[in-house]
């Protein structure tokens, strides 16, 4: 497992957009972020397809959570960062593709 920091994920990590900070700002009382279900489904699909077996993903997540993302206070965000980090390391997704998708989502949110 490559534990080197990834610039894109470092920027995300330092944006201060953890669910436990955002939810109260918008009056949301659900402790789970709305994207948590999608995250779980993505992990299940990656495991079922054989692209990223569950044990491999969990080991990677544990390693990354203890080192690279140890100061991320919220578990769902730490899990998400670790998954994307692992997907980038294994070549399942390219950093440019993640950055482009983030720009698209951000533009959509800002337009609303």
Secondary structure, DSSP 8 states (H G I E B T S, - for coil): ------HHHHHHHTS---HHHHHHHTT---SS-TTHHHHHHHHHHHHHHTSS-HHHHHHHHHHHHHTTTTT---HHHHHHHHHHHHHHHTTSS-HHHHHHHHHHHHHHHHH-
